[in-house]
Amino acid sequence: MPAKKRIRDYGVKIGTLQTGPRNSITDVEGVTVGHTTLSDGAKQTGVTAIVPHPGNLFKEKLIAATHVINGFGKSMGTIQINELGTLESPIILTNTLGIGTAADALIQYMLESNPEIGRTTGTVNPVVCECNDMFLNDIRAGFIEREHVFQALQNASAEVEEGTAGAGTGMLCYSLKGGIGTASRVMEMDHGTYTLGVLVLTNFGGLKDLRVNGKAVGVELSEAIQAKEEQDKGSVIIIVATDLPVSERQLNRIIKRTVTGLSRTGSIIGTGSGEVVIGFSTAAKIPHEKPADRLTFSIIHEEDIDLAFRAAGDATEEAVLNSLAAATRVVGRNGNVRPALSDLLRENGIRLV
């Protein structure tokens, strides 16, 4: 199977910051991503797992924050993150009606490595996010099973498959085939070099709105294929990882800036589209058990934060475009079809630069 193209393979370079070695969320050391892909006729769905570090996440929590750009969504676990400022489970992405099964599986996964949960300590906060893949996937059939979540967690590695994979299998983006995309940026500061990575699950937008590095590619494509106007009723989940030492307040400010990158791809953030952002920092680990002494952490000065703002916007923009560039054509439920950006560019002789 030929390697999937990414947006840079078309000569498109987003922003001025350097990328990490993989240009992926997994450039943040310790972060891994796994998929379970279900693709067969009307079954076009799956699961994606983001594992923030290789240790016991319940016992060694991370600074975390969430931000809702538009709240048309069914995410789980964000309330506790906002209240406590920490993440204590992997993050699972799947389809809208699979969130209950995904949460159940993630709870079981956490119980297996933490026998004290629900016995000598409290319970666990599973984090699950979703997008609606009902156009290509028979979402009512309930294809997502607990074993698919376990498989995605077990498959987690530093290599991230993009496009039509995992939770992105049945997703659309700008009326084309969308799915999983990722990108990263390196931040050089006086006190060190840090990385910020983004992973997106894209399922939003109308074709005419698509812009690639400022170019109105969607208008050109719409005219070429005589596309009919479609209402934006999708969603996007944005996961931000960084090793930058920040407080949860600073992290919240950073992840809010993902909207700049999302908007540069053409999103108007429609009323029926759910845009949810979850961010975490691996710079410090918060012990579950209270230590004898106080906790101490390093955080950046506020004057350093603009560079992280830029990184978050640029990485989000490129991750969205990678989800389109890497996606493949899918025929799904009731013969519904979504073409791939790569095919339309080739068939219509359209260039991105």
Order of alpha helices (4+ residues) and beta strands (2+ residues): beta-beta-beta-alpha-beta-beta-alpha-beta-alpha-beta-beta-beta-beta-alpha-beta-alpha-alpha-beta-alpha-beta-beta-alpha
